[in-house]
Amino acid sequence: MPIADKMVKMVESASFIRKMFEEGIRLREKFGAENVFDFSLGNPDVSPPPAVKETLLELIDDTNVTHGYMPNPGYPQVRQAVADYLNQEFGTQLTPELIVMTVGAAGALNDCLKALINPGEEILTPAPYFVGYNQYAFVAGAALVTAPTRPDFHLDLEAIQTAITEKTRVVLINSPNNPTGAVYSAEELDGLGRVLEAASKKFDKRIYLISDEPYRKIAYDVEVPSVFDAYDHTIVLTSYSKELSLAGERIGYLAVHPKAEDARLVAAAAGVANTMMYVNAPALFQQVVGRLQGSPWT
Ligand SMILES: Cc1ncc(COP(=O)(O)O)c(C=O)c1O
């Protein structure tokens, strides 16, 4: 076999997802786009808002725009703009050192997991979960362990408590959730925070919470509470793939809670992981989203 043994299964499952996506394209051609509802990849079916194109045109004419290498975690002014926005939105005290601009939410997940996980450690996530988590766990060299959710797909805190072992390093949640649509309430997040605090004490090791939030801005008629309020040792990550319909441009960020244990070190490690895997997030789209922070679009 010309490829690594451990890649064989990953190639099979990746080609299955791709096959579903390609089948969607084929069916649209055959039956018309209006007759096919494609639930394979989460590709937004609306164009980016006009502000994205306007900002791109502005950048083309701006002689201060750069296209070269930058500090690997991202342009300082873009990370400052993201920190300012998050501080205003969530009342945090984030500084640019705690932000890494990433290659989408996927890049952010790879960065955080690489930064935190030792060989043999586990990632715990409530099930059902986004299928991409299998790949990020694989890249991090960690086992992905699941805890069932309640019948309404909300967190089953007892099940999470039971599933945490001395090997658990990270609990990974995603709210609003793909695939279930569940949005976790402030009370259940607080409960999760208490479970993680108690488990960290019990096993004498810090368990970090990673909150994957690419759907935060496209939840309607429901409040999406801040995970930062529930547990200090949290990394929030997101992307502009869904909220700005920019999935192909690969732009997002991660933010480490200022009160997380070793917050600066964790952010620095995630930044180094980002450098090792991607060097930096796409320069042009960093500058686009930097300019859009705090606008009605972000
Ligand atoms: C829950 C979840 N996390 C992460 C991602 C990856 O997002 P991105 O394309 O921004 O890397 C997706 C994409 O669909 C997702 O649904």
The ligand as a Gaussian input file, in Angstrom:
#p B3LYP/6-31G(d) Opt

LIG

0 1
 C      -19.607000      22.400000      13.690000
 C      -18.603000      22.780000      12.668000
 N      -17.355000      23.059000      13.076000
 C      -16.386000      23.394000      12.198000
 C      -16.659000      23.481000      10.848000
 C      -15.569000      23.869000       9.913000
 O      -15.789000      25.212000       9.533000
 P      -14.813000      25.974000       8.538000
 O      -15.247000      25.651000       7.163000
 O      -14.961000      27.405000       8.873000
 O      -13.437000      25.496000       8.808000
 C      -17.951000      23.196000      10.367000
 C      -18.253000      23.251000       8.933000
 O      -19.297000      22.917000       8.457000
 C      -18.948000      22.839000      11.309000
 O      -20.199000      22.554000      10.928000

